[in-house]
């Protein structure tokens, strides 16, 4: 599809989605009305009167999470869309032929199975006490019943409880409780194990021996790369899109350079998937022109500093790099509070060729320990591509699951990972990251100070690159 026509279609699509997003009128009874339990994820969803209310549950708690409003009427297949107060779609629900259902959180890569319940549990109708002991117990139970790496990291979570719970009582201050919770998850070394506590205090882990945004900022990294592009490689034009999260430049030798520093935060009002997807589509149309994809001798994709976001946006980019559908990866959620080895149904995720000009030639992917979450699932999504890209730099951070975000009765939020991702080679890279095929230091202090970039400058071809 030509870029101008593509842009027109996007505008029309936005208008249609806006119209479809109008609140439901007439009967509010839908095929998905009722109470549902997710297989894994520890959610209960009550659908009634044009709303879908989600509850976060553990063996000791049931807390209201969010209430979304029905958008439009049920589709021909019974799928019902729900959105936020601004009428932006957030999730869809669909009842299957066997009487069960599926939930899709827009922006994620796969559906979540739903099991019908006869009624909302009594615990979900009562107010949960707000005190330090309850907060501690919910925090501990959420990890105990959902965390994807307790066995992988040889963590005795029961011992953690035995050590820290005696430190908590009714008189424990917010700062004291926050410090205790941080101490509990610090040994996990997991960027998806995080907590936002009192005031502006926040903590997120990282794999031992790696860096995060506090060690190397996005601004410093992109400035150093841009200086190298301009001053050392002679690049005269660096285009930016998506509130600066995407950049493109033509490199010497007929190659392209595409940088993506996140799969979220594209400058949209709500920063939700439907809006960000439209921004990304427009950016890709500007980069993947017919003239470029025919002329490129190779494409460098730089995700060395990528903070993650929506997996589906990474799949959207991958769709512009193939003419043939292929398996990106598979994923499954931990689904038993008592058995850390139990998982729900394995979901196979596919890269589908995107609309518009596509590039199918050699790709080189730049990665590092600052490549996190959706940046890593994007890395996996390209592993099954033909030809497979070489990976230059260092191993990614090693956290793949969608953030499982929870809230404590005191208002603090925390996250953890509860899913396992399997790459096309069958391996699970959780906790270790996807390794490079061409190891090269990335963003060392000297490189940043002198705008040197050995990863970007690594000669082609290497290790069988085309």
Secondary structure, DSSP 8 states (H G I E B T S, - for coil): --HHHHHHHHHHHHHHHHHHTSB--S----TT-EEEEESSTTEEEEEETTEEEEEEEETTEEEEEEEEEEES---TTS-EEEE-TT--EEEEEEE-TTS-EEEEETTSSS-EEEEEESS--GGGGS----SHHHHHHHHHHHHHHH-TTTTTTT--HHHHHHHHGGG--TT--HHHHHHHHHHHHHTT--TT-EEE-STT-EEE---TT---TTTS-HHHHHHHHHHIIIIIT-----EEEGGGTEEEEEETTTEEEEEE--BS--S-SS--HHHHHHHHHHHHHHHS-HHHHHH-SEEEEE-SSB--B-HHHHHHHHGGG-SS-EEEEEEEEB--SS-TT-B---EEEEE---SS----S-EEEEE-TTB-THHHHHHHHHHTSSS--EEEES------S-EEEEE-TTS-EEEEE-EEEEETTS---TTT----SEE---S-HHHHHHT--HHHH--S--TT--
